[in-house]
Each structure stands twice: as C-alpha cells, then as structure tokens.
Amino acid sequence: MSQHPVRLPGKVRAVTEPAVIPAGFLFFSGRAGIKKNGENDIGIIVSEVPCVTAGVFTRNLATAAPVLLSRENLRLAKRHRAIICNSGCANAAMGKAGMKDAELMAECVAHALFCKPEEVLVASTGVIGEKLLVDKITNAVASIFKKPDSSHAGFARAIMTTDAGPKTARACVNIGGKKVKLLGVAKGAGMIHPNMATMLAFIVTDAAVGKPLLKKILSEAVEMSFNRITVDGDTSTNDSVFLMANGSAGNSPVRSGTADYKKLSGAVSEICASLAEQIVADGEGAARVAEIRVEKAKNPAEALAVAKTVAGSLLVKTALHGGDPNWGRIIASAGRSGVKLDIDKVELYFGKYCAFRNGAPVGKESVLAREMRKKKVLMRLILHRGKAEASYLFCDIGRKYIAINADYRS
C-alpha cells in the first residue's frame, strides 16, 4: 500500500480553517442532485496522509450497502484516505445493485485521490429502498474537489436530511507536548434508537494513535453517548460512526493506560456526548430534551434497563411534549422494565422536586409542571437497591414528528 500523501487534483485545496480542523484533514461538499430540494448532498473528508480509522456500525440486520462496504474496507486496508457521504438516498435494501453503487462511490474518490478503493469509506443517508443515482455522484466528485470554499460547515450541511441544522463539536488537548485537535460532525434527527449509533457521525483528529487503541476509544465513547439516546425507537439501516487519526500533530503514539490516553479518550467521549445531545435536541419536531437518571440500582445493567424503558415510552414522550408532569407514566414504565422493583421504595424527582415517594404522589403539581416545561428536563428515579446508576437522553414526540414522517417521501 502506498504511503505517499494524498494528491488532490490540481493545486486547489479546501479552506482548512486551521483554528478548527485538525492538521492534515480537508473537508469538501457539493451538489450531485440526489436531494429533491436542490441543496448540497455530497460531503467528502480527506486525510492528506494515510490515517488509521475505526468504525462502529448499526446492529440492524437490514444493513445498508455502504455499511457492508465500509466494514469490509476497514478490514482490507490498514490505513485510509477518505470518507464520502451522500444524503437523500440511503442505498439500503437494494440488493447487489446497491453494493455495486457503494463500490462505485469509493472508486470515484479513489481515482481522484490516486489511492486504492479499499482506502475509501462510504456512508449514505436518506430514503430506504430507492435506487441511488450513483452516476450523478461520480460525475460530481471531480468538480467538488475543485471548490476552494468548502469547509467542515459545508460538509455538515451537505449530509443533513430532516435535520433542522448542522451538528458539530470540537476539542483540543495537549498530548506529549503537542497540541492535538479533534473535530466531530454528525447528522440525525429521526430513526434514532440503539443499538449502535443510530445516525452518521464523523470524528477526525491529528493525534498519533494505533488502530487497536483507536477502536477501543471509539467503542467506549459510543457506548456512553450514542447508545444512550432515543428519539423514536427506530434503529436505522445505515448507522455509522467513524474516527480517523492521521498523526499530523506530531505527538508520540498514544499508549493505553497513560495520561495521554485518558486525555484523548476523554476528548473523543466529550465530542460524542455533545453530538448525541445535539441529535436528541433536533429530534424531528422536538421541543424538549429530557434526561432520565436512574440511581441506586443493584447493578449498571439494571439501571440501564429502567432508564431505557422510560426513555422509550411514547406515553412519557408525549407527556414531555405537553409539559405535563405525569409521574404515573414514568412509574409505570419503570415497573414494566423487567427489573424486580419494590415500587413502594422508589422515589421520582423532576429536577430537585419529589413527585413520588413511599408508593404515593407527593409535591405540588404547579411546581412539577414548571420543571417539566423547561427546555431540558431532569428526571431522577431512585430505586434504593444498590449503588449503580445510568442515564439516558430522549426528546418529546408531538404532532410535527407525525407530519414529517407521514410526508417524508411525498
């Protein structure tokens, strides 16, 4: 495999925004004509030098072709050069033709960058079961690389579908005396529910770190962020999270168990947590975000089971939409979580105000309603069974969610 830097066509380079984008990474965006609204629908990330990449993907068995191809390319190539993402069409449930189209996306970028197709990763988002107009994408790639005004902000907008706005997060840490930057970009507003990441996210860093350690860092960050959110209970066919590291910061390779490892791992986790919360806040038609925090559970699995059940309840979500402190729906959800609770010992709080204790309601309705109408609501369930805890983020569901999804293809 070639170890030479990527050579982009001509002398044109994307605006690298040095204060934001990690060294050695370039972002591009453009229009292929996949989206019906005429907006940009292609985003490309390029590393000027070969980089190590980790990925985490959907567990939905109706897996889209871009996910299958990217999994394979992560296995085939030790290092990678680029990721191409299209919006407007998921390229899912299209059989062998879908896989061929995903391969053509990788090949056209590889041709432009003078690298091998397996060094290019692919992501798609949009309508399931529609033919990808891949010829439009391959024709657009060359012109996209020639645009000097592309940026990570343009990329963030190009990958959007029903998103109300772009989602980005960044961090900077000192590793081995070197300034290391991280930048994350994500899309997602509907079809958000574990398992895995339930959207698309792309994180790049100029840190030097080996692939096994990079995979560990990403897996841990995803588990505590993208795997702890829900909008509507649906896990997508295309969910992918990528983490690319090209070593351009010049630090000595990060090693497991060191202070540098904790810094890098912490920064990746912070970015994932920020992007995850932005996705929930942008839940299709959402007006509020809620955190259900389960405390004093017997073990972490028990705490997570209760939190996930409450967060996924449509009755709880609709109460949240109305700003209704309907504590009975939360208690009922906890009771059907599969955890052997003693409801008489459970306490429920909205913020700092108790709503339920000793098997009966407490607190003033008007005070609880004020907490429930905040933009971000904290719900605390105290089980009194042990010392473990877990949290989950979710949003309300209202009339706008139905309108968006009822008319999605029309």
C-alpha positions as CSV (number, residue, x, y, z in Angstrom):
1,M,0.0,0.0,0.0
2,S,1.3,3.4,-0.9
3,Q,2.4,5.6,2.0
4,H,2.6,8.8,0.0
5,P,0.4,11.8,0.9
6,V,-2.9,12.1,-1.0
7,R,-2.5,14.2,-4.1
8,L,-5.6,16.2,-4.8
9,P,-6.4,17.2,-8.4
10,G,-4.6,20.5,-9.3
11,K,-3.4,23.0,-6.8
12,V,-6.7,23.8,-5.2
13,R,-7.2,23.0,-1.5
14,A,-10.3,23.3,0.6
15,V,-10.3,26.0,3.2
16,T,-8.8,24.2,6.2
17,E,-9.9,26.6,9.0
18,P,-6.7,26.0,11.0
19,A,-8.3,27.1,14.3
20,V,-10.9,24.3,14.0
21,I,-9.9,21.5,11.7
22,P,-7.2,19.0,12.8
23,A,-4.0,19.2,10.8
24,G,-3.9,17.3,7.6
25,F,-7.6,17.0,7.1
26,L,-9.7,18.6,4.3
27,F,-13.4,18.9,4.0
28,F,-15.4,19.2,0.8
29,S,-19.1,19.4,-0.1
30,G,-21.1,19.8,-3.2
31,R,-24.3,19.0,-5.1
32,A,-24.9,15.8,-7.1
33,G,-28.6,16.2,-7.5
34,I,-29.7,13.4,-5.1
35,K,-31.7,15.7,-2.8
36,K,-35.0,16.8,-4.3
37,N,-34.7,20.3,-2.7
38,G,-31.6,21.1,-4.7
39,E,-29.3,21.6,-1.7
40,N,-25.8,20.1,-1.5
41,D,-25.9,16.4,-0.9
42,I,-22.3,15.2,-1.1
43,G,-19.6,15.5,1.6
44,I,-16.1,14.2,1.5
45,I,-13.4,14.1,4.2
46,V,-9.8,13.6,3.0
47,S,-6.7,13.0,5.0
48,E,-3.6,14.3,3.3
49,V,-1.6,11.4,4.8
50,P,-2.6,7.8,5.4
51,C,-4.6,7.6,8.6
52,V,-5.9,4.9,10.9
53,T,-9.6,4.6,11.2
54,A,-12.1,2.9,13.5
55,G,-15.8,2.4,12.9
56,V,-18.9,1.3,14.8
57,F,-22.0,0.4,12.8
58,T,-25.7,-0.4,13.1
59,R,-26.8,-3.8,14.5
60,N,-29.9,-3.7,12.3
61,L,-29.8,-6.9,10.3
62,A,-31.4,-5.0,7.3
63,T,-27.9,-3.5,6.8
64,A,-27.4,-0.9,4.0
65,A,-24.7,-1.4,1.4
66,P,-22.5,1.5,2.5
67,V,-22.2,-0.1,5.9
68,L,-21.3,-3.5,4.5
69,L,-18.7,-2.0,2.2
70,S,-17.1,0.2,4.9
71,R,-16.9,-2.8,7.3
72,E,-15.1,-4.7,4.6
73,N,-12.8,-1.8,3.7
74,L,-11.8,-1.3,7.3
75,R,-10.8,-5.0,7.3
76,L,-8.9,-4.8,4.0
77,A,-6.8,-1.7,4.4
78,K,-4.6,-0.9,7.4
79,R,-4.9,2.8,6.6
80,H,-7.4,5.0,4.9
81,R,-7.5,8.2,2.9
82,A,-11.1,9.4,2.7
83,I,-14.8,9.1,3.5
84,I,-17.6,10.0,1.1
85,C,-21.1,10.5,2.3
86,N,-24.3,11.2,0.3
87,S,-27.6,12.4,1.6
88,G,-31.1,12.0,0.1
89,C,-30.8,8.2,-0.5
90,A,-29.9,5.5,2.0
91,N,-28.8,3.0,-0.7
92,A,-30.5,0.4,1.6
93,A,-32.5,-2.8,0.7
94,M,-31.3,-2.6,-3.0
95,G,-29.5,-6.0,-3.2
96,K,-26.4,-6.5,-5.3
97,A,-27.1,-3.3,-7.2
98,G,-26.8,-1.3,-4.0
99,M,-23.5,-2.8,-3.2
100,K,-22.2,-2.0,-6.7
101,D,-23.3,1.6,-6.3
102,A,-21.5,1.9,-3.0
103,E,-18.3,0.4,-4.6
104,L,-18.6,3.0,-7.4
105,M,-18.7,5.8,-4.8
106,A,-15.5,4.5,-3.3
107,E,-13.8,4.0,-6.7
108,C,-14.5,7.5,-8.0
109,V,-13.0,9.1,-4.9
110,A,-10.0,6.7,-5.0
111,H,-9.4,7.6,-8.6
112,A,-9.4,11.3,-7.8
113,L,-7.0,10.9,-4.9
114,F,-4.7,8.3,-6.5
115,C,-5.4,5.7,-3.8
116,K,-7.0,2.3,-3.7
117,P,-10.8,1.9,-3.4
118,E,-10.4,0.0,-0.1
119,E,-8.8,3.1,1.3
120,V,-12.1,5.0,0.9
121,L,-15.1,4.5,3.3
122,V,-18.7,5.2,2.3
123,A,-21.8,6.4,4.1
124,S,-25.3,7.2,2.9
125,T,-28.4,8.6,4.4
126,G,-32.0,9.2,3.2
127,V,-34.9,7.2,1.9
128,I,-34.7,3.3,2.2
129,G,-35.5,1.2,-0.9
130,E,-34.7,3.8,-3.6
131,K,-32.1,3.4,-6.3
132,L,-29.1,5.6,-5.7
133,L,-28.3,7.8,-8.7
134,V,-24.7,6.9,-8.5
135,D,-23.8,8.4,-11.9
136,K,-24.7,11.8,-10.6
137,I,-22.3,11.3,-7.6
138,T,-19.4,10.1,-9.7
139,N,-19.8,13.0,-12.1
140,A,-19.9,15.5,-9.2
141,V,-16.8,14.3,-7.3
142,A,-14.2,15.8,-9.6
143,S,-15.9,19.2,-9.5
144,I,-16.4,19.0,-5.7
145,F,-12.6,18.7,-5.2
146,K,-12.1,21.9,-7.2
147,K,-14.1,24.1,-4.9
148,P,-11.9,26.3,-2.8
149,D,-14.6,27.5,-0.4
150,S,-15.5,24.1,1.1
151,S,-15.3,23.6,4.9
152,H,-16.5,21.4,7.7
153,A,-19.6,23.6,8.0
154,G,-20.4,22.9,4.3
155,F,-19.9,19.2,4.9
156,A,-22.1,19.3,8.0
157,R,-25.0,20.8,6.0
158,A,-24.5,18.5,2.9
159,I,-25.1,15.4,5.0
160,M,-28.3,16.6,6.5
161,T,-31.7,15.1,5.7
162,T,-34.6,16.1,8.1
163,D,-32.1,17.8,10.4
164,A,-33.1,21.3,11.5
165,G,-29.4,22.3,11.4
166,P,-25.8,21.0,11.4
167,K,-24.2,19.3,14.3
168,T,-20.6,19.8,15.2
169,A,-18.3,19.6,18.2
170,R,-14.6,20.2,18.7
171,A,-11.9,19.7,21.4
172,C,-8.2,20.4,21.8
173,V,-5.9,18.7,24.2
174,N,-2.1,18.7,24.9
175,I,-0.6,15.3,24.3
176,G,3.1,14.7,24.7
177,G,3.7,18.5,24.5
178,K,1.8,18.7,21.2
179,K,-1.5,20.5,20.5
180,V,-3.9,17.8,19.3
181,K,-7.2,18.8,17.7
182,L,-10.4,16.9,17.4
183,L,-13.5,17.7,15.3
184,G,-16.8,15.9,15.1
185,V,-19.7,16.3,12.6
186,A,-22.9,14.4,12.8
187,K,-26.4,14.1,11.2
188,G,-29.5,12.7,12.7
189,A,-33.0,13.7,13.8
190,G,-35.2,10.7,13.3
191,M,-34.8,6.9,13.3
192,I,-32.8,7.4,16.5
193,H,-32.5,4.4,18.8
194,P,-29.8,2.0,19.8
195,N,-28.3,-0.4,19.2
196,M,-25.3,1.4,17.9
197,A,-25.1,4.9,16.9
198,T,-28.4,5.5,15.2
199,M,-27.1,8.2,12.9
200,L,-24.0,9.2,11.0
201,A,-21.0,10.7,12.8
202,F,-17.5,11.6,11.6
203,I,-14.7,12.4,14.0
204,V,-11.2,13.4,12.9
205,T,-8.1,14.0,15.0
206,D,-4.5,14.8,14.2
207,A,-3.3,12.6,17.1
208,A,-0.9,9.7,16.6
209,V,-2.5,6.5,17.9
210,G,-2.6,2.9,16.9
211,K,-5.7,1.3,15.3
212,P,-6.5,-1.2,18.1
213,L,-6.4,1.6,20.7
214,L,-8.4,3.9,18.4
215,K,-11.1,1.2,18.1
216,K,-11.2,0.8,21.9
217,I,-11.5,4.6,22.4
218,L,-14.4,4.8,19.9
219,S,-16.3,1.8,21.2
220,E,-16.2,3.1,24.8
221,A,-17.3,6.6,23.7
222,V,-20.2,5.3,21.6
223,E,-21.5,3.1,24.3
224,M,-21.8,6.0,26.7
225,S,-23.2,8.5,24.2
226,F,-24.9,7.4,21.0
227,N,-26.0,4.2,22.7
228,R,-27.8,6.2,25.4
229,I,-30.1,8.2,23.3
230,T,-33.5,7.7,21.7
231,V,-35.9,9.8,19.6
232,D,-38.5,7.4,18.2
233,G,-37.5,3.8,19.0
234,D,-36.3,3.0,15.4
235,T,-32.7,1.9,14.7
236,S,-31.6,2.8,11.2
237,T,-30.1,0.6,8.5
238,N,-27.2,3.0,7.9
239,D,-25.9,4.0,11.3
240,S,-22.2,4.6,11.2
241,V,-19.6,6.4,13.4
242,F,-16.1,6.8,12.1
243,L,-13.0,8.0,13.9
244,M,-9.9,8.9,11.8
245,A,-6.5,9.7,13.3
246,N,-3.6,10.8,11.0
247,G,-0.8,11.7,13.4
248,S,-0.1,15.1,11.9
249,A,0.1,16.7,15.3
250,G,3.5,15.1,15.7
251,N,2.9,13.5,19.2
252,S,4.5,10.2,20.1
253,P,1.9,7.4,19.6
254,V,-0.6,7.3,22.5
255,R,-0.4,4.2,24.6
256,S,-3.0,2.5,26.7
257,G,-3.3,3.3,30.4
258,T,-1.3,6.6,30.2
259,A,-2.3,10.1,31.0
260,D,-2.2,10.9,27.2
261,Y,-4.6,8.0,26.7
262,K,-7.0,9.5,29.2
263,K,-6.8,12.9,27.6
264,L,-7.5,11.6,24.1
265,S,-10.2,9.2,25.2
266,G,-11.9,11.9,27.3
267,A,-11.8,14.3,24.3
268,V,-13.4,11.7,22.0
269,S,-16.1,10.9,24.6
270,E,-16.8,14.7,25.1
271,I,-17.3,15.1,21.3
272,C,-19.6,12.0,21.1
273,A,-21.6,13.2,24.1
274,S,-22.1,16.6,22.6
275,L,-23.1,15.3,19.2
276,A,-25.5,12.8,20.8
277,E,-27.3,15.5,22.8
278,Q,-27.5,17.7,19.7
279,I,-29.2,14.9,17.8
280,V,-31.8,14.4,20.6
281,A,-32.4,18.1,20.8
282,D,-33.0,18.0,17.0
283,G,-35.4,15.1,17.2
284,E,-38.0,15.7,14.4
285,G,-40.3,18.3,15.8
286,A,-38.8,18.1,19.3
287,A,-39.4,21.0,21.7
288,R,-37.7,19.5,24.8
289,V,-34.9,17.2,25.8
290,A,-35.1,15.0,28.9
291,E,-32.5,13.0,30.9
292,I,-33.8,10.1,32.9
293,R,-31.2,9.3,35.5
294,V,-31.7,6.0,37.4
295,E,-29.8,5.9,40.7
296,K,-29.1,3.4,43.4
297,A,-29.8,0.4,41.2
298,K,-28.5,-3.1,42.0
299,N,-26.0,-3.1,39.1
300,P,-25.4,-1.0,35.9
301,A,-27.4,-3.3,33.7
302,E,-30.4,-3.0,35.9
303,A,-30.1,0.8,35.9
304,L,-29.8,0.9,32.2
305,A,-32.8,-1.3,31.6
306,V,-35.0,1.0,33.6
307,A,-33.6,4.2,32.0
308,K,-34.0,2.8,28.5
309,T,-37.6,1.7,29.2
310,V,-38.7,5.1,30.5
311,A,-36.9,6.9,27.7
312,G,-38.5,4.8,25.0
313,S,-42.1,5.2,26.3
314,L,-44.4,7.0,23.9
315,L,-46.6,8.0,26.8
316,V,-43.7,9.6,28.6
317,K,-42.6,11.3,25.4
318,T,-46.0,12.8,24.7
319,A,-46.3,14.0,28.3
320,L,-43.0,15.7,27.9
321,H,-44.2,17.4,24.7
322,G,-47.2,18.8,26.7
323,G,-45.1,19.8,29.7
324,D,-47.3,17.5,31.7
325,P,-45.6,16.1,34.9
326,N,-47.5,12.8,34.5
327,W,-45.4,10.9,37.0
328,G,-47.6,7.9,36.7
329,R,-46.4,7.1,33.2
330,I,-42.8,7.1,34.4
331,I,-43.5,4.8,37.4
332,A,-45.5,2.5,35.1
333,S,-42.6,2.4,32.6
334,A,-40.1,1.5,35.3
335,G,-42.5,-1.2,36.6
336,R,-42.5,-3.0,33.2
337,S,-38.7,-2.7,32.6
338,G,-38.1,-6.3,33.8
339,V,-36.3,-5.2,36.9
340,K,-37.8,-6.5,40.1
341,L,-38.5,-3.2,41.8
342,D,-40.3,-2.5,45.0
343,I,-42.4,0.4,43.9
344,D,-43.0,1.5,47.5
345,K,-39.3,2.1,47.8
346,V,-38.9,4.0,44.5
347,E,-38.5,7.8,44.5
348,L,-39.1,10.0,41.5
349,Y,-37.9,13.6,41.1
350,F,-38.4,16.3,38.5
351,G,-35.3,18.4,39.0
352,K,-34.9,18.8,42.7
353,Y,-38.6,18.3,43.4
354,C,-40.0,15.0,44.5
355,A,-43.1,13.7,42.7
356,F,-43.4,10.2,44.1
357,R,-42.3,8.5,47.3
358,N,-43.5,5.6,49.6
359,G,-45.8,4.4,46.9
360,A,-47.8,7.6,46.6
361,P,-47.6,11.1,45.0
362,V,-46.0,14.0,46.8
363,G,-45.2,17.5,45.8
364,K,-47.1,20.4,44.2
365,E,-48.5,20.0,40.7
366,S,-47.7,23.5,39.6
367,V,-44.0,23.2,40.8
368,L,-43.6,19.9,39.0
369,A,-45.2,21.3,35.8
370,R,-42.7,24.3,35.8
371,E,-39.9,21.8,35.8
372,M,-41.5,19.7,33.1
373,R,-41.8,22.8,30.8
374,K,-38.1,23.6,30.8
375,K,-36.1,23.1,27.5
376,K,-34.1,20.4,29.3
377,V,-35.8,18.3,31.9
378,L,-34.1,16.1,34.5
379,M,-36.0,13.1,35.8
380,R,-34.4,11.1,38.6
381,L,-35.6,7.6,39.6
382,I,-34.0,6.4,42.8
383,L,-34.5,2.6,43.2
384,H,-32.8,2.0,46.6
385,R,-31.5,-1.3,45.6
386,G,-27.7,-0.7,45.4
387,K,-25.2,1.9,44.2
388,A,-25.2,1.7,40.4
389,E,-26.7,4.3,38.1
390,A,-27.2,5.0,34.4
391,S,-28.6,7.8,32.3
392,Y,-30.5,8.1,29.0
393,L,-31.3,11.1,26.8
394,F,-34.6,11.4,24.9
395,C,-36.9,14.0,23.5
396,D,-40.6,14.7,23.3
397,I,-42.8,13.5,20.4
398,G,-45.6,15.6,19.1
399,R,-47.7,16.4,16.0
400,K,-44.7,17.7,14.0
401,Y,-43.0,14.3,14.2
402,I,-46.0,12.7,12.6
403,A,-46.2,15.3,9.9
404,I,-42.6,15.0,9.0
405,N,-42.6,11.2,8.7
406,A,-46.1,10.9,7.1
407,D,-44.9,13.1,4.3
408,Y,-41.3,12.0,4.1
409,R,-41.4,10.5,0.6
410,S,-44.2,12.7,-0.9
